[in-house]
Structures are given as structure tokens and as C-alpha cells.
Amino acid sequence: MWMQHYLACDNVLIRGITVFNHANKNNDMMDIDGCSNVVISDCNGDTDDDGITLKSTCDRITQNVTITNCVLSSHCNALKTGTESVGGFRNIAISNIVITPSKADSVMSGYRDGNCGIALTLVDGGMLDGVTISNVVIDGSQVPLFVRLGNRGRIPYDGAPVPHVGTAKDISISNIVARNVKSIGCSITGIPAHAIENISLDNIRIVFAGGAAPRDKMPAELENQYPESTMWGDLPAYGFFIRHVRGLTISGLHLSYEREDLRPPLVFNDVADVRIHGLDAAVSVKAEAVIVVEYTNGLLLTGSRISTPATALLTLRGDGNAGISIIGNDLSTVKYLFLPAATAGGVIFSAANRMQ
């Protein structure tokens, strides 16, 4: 069972502890469950299961939580919200974290180098509202970043009502460096009719292992399944696969790989109100495009450059795309602005771009 479980507590201070916990399965380093006014700082943790985990197994919200200045290792998720989320999470600030591979070779659950660095999951109702994560270094893990709004809907106790689908909004993730991560890719996904709202990614630099083949089909929704960053295997994008999101801001995103990857850096599916500035991404000439969009309404790309030769900047799938503006970018390595041209009429506005 979890090593430490703080349930329905107020005014909690945890400082300067060291945890090495590989004695059994399901042995999270620390679970903050339905607590308010929590400060966690200056801790070192190495666990087989999740590291610092925020939960809500009851109707109390886990809120007003600060986590800072910690070094974490986990065979599963180093930093996590969920999986239990009945009451939800509000006002969470996480900063100055280093995530490294575990020193334990024996793995009871997860992966030797870790499953995920940062996992924000909300699948049993509740809310995820007002989260800032900044200044995190991730060295190793299958996936550096995973954000998931789902609908597992597990009840906290016998006779409890089944929770409705929760809400996830106002999430800011900035100043992240990730290396030695695998080829799966990052994902930010809601479910149909329940989008993640207002999420920003700022100054993020990730080097993936790469080496994956194209994946043309969109992954199944899997909305009632347990949320894991590896649940779909290799994603359609080597960088970020983003689906069912409203209000997405990306600034200063740097994506690259160690081995040529035939997937695009970014894939958007059912996304609205997207602003991208300062994208710098490597892409294979064998990949269909830098950005693949499907059912995307309102995308503004500015001040970006593609660091390697590319066939196309955009691929438009289907007829559900609208309001795409490409302005003031260095696209001198890109052969075509968009493919296929037949579907771009009235969809794309472009101006002041440097082209081949």
C-alpha cells in the first residue's frame, strides 16, 4: 500500500524527507488526498510506484498545494494527479523539480526508467482547475508529459453515486527540459463533448528517442480506461498529440529526436483556438507534414522555424478545418505550405512567410 497517505488533512507541511520505497507493489511515495493548504519541499524520493501523488478519493477537494525543490525517481509516474479524482484538484503550484531514473533495477510495476514524468489525470469526476508547473528537468521515462481528462467513473465506496465527467481547465506548464525519453510522444487529450480548456505550454525543450514509423489512424478514445501515458503505444505525433482541447497556447516549443522519426511533430484533432509562437521542430522529409490538423478551428502560427528540411508545413485532413493563419514564419526549409491544396480554399490565410 502507499507509504504515506494524508487523508482529509488541513495545513500540512512536509519538508526534507528522503524515501526509498521498493518493498512491494502499489507503494506510492506520498499521497495527498482531499487535503487543503499543503506545502511539500526539499524532498528526495525513489519508488517503484508513483512518486508525489495528489488524489481525491472523497468529496473533499485537494487544494492550495505547493510542491517545490524535490528530486524524484519512479518506475511509474514521478508527479501525478489522480487517478482517483472525485473531489478534484484546485490551486496547485509545482516548481523546481528534477526527475531521474530510479536506482532500483528490480521493477514490480511500470518501467525501469519510469513511465511518465508529469501526469495530470482526471478520470473519476471532479475538477482540475488552476495548475502551474514550472522549472522541471526530466531525465529518462517513457513519456515526459501526459494530460488526460477521461471517464472511468469509479465510485469511491459502495453505494456512492457514479461521478459525472469532470472538468480540466487553466493549466500552465513552462520551463521543461526532457531528455533520454522514449519514442511514444506526449499527449493532451479530453474526450468527445468534454474538452480540456485553456492550457499553455511555454519554453519546453524535449529530445525524443525517435525511430518510429508513421501512424495514420487516430487512436481509439478509450475514455473509460485507466489513464496511462503508454495506453495508445506510439502516438500519431512524435512530439505532441492533442485532441479535444479548447484554448491552447504554445510558445517556445523545441522538439527533436535522436533517430529519424517518420511521424510529424504535432497532430491536432478536434482542437479550437490554438496559438503557436516560436515553434522549432525537427521533422523528417518522409513525414507528411510538420503539423497535421483534423477538425481544427482557429489556429495561428507565428514566429516559428523548421530546423530540418520538410515536405509540408500543414496537412489538412477532412473538411472540418477553418480559420488557420500562418504569419511571419521562417519556412525556408519547407517545400509546400500545405497539403492537400484542394482542401485549403478559404481555410488558410498566409502572409510574410519566408519560403523556399
Helices and strands as residue ranges (DSSP letters): E 5-7, E 10-15, E 18-21, E 30-33, E 36-41, E 44-47, E 52-56, E 62-74, E 77-85, E 89-99, E 116-122, E 127-139, E 143-149, E 167-181, E 186-189, E 196-210, E 240-259, E 266-277, E 280-281, E 291-302, E 305-306, E 310-317, E 322-327, E 330-331, E 334-339, G 341-343, E 348-351, E 354-355
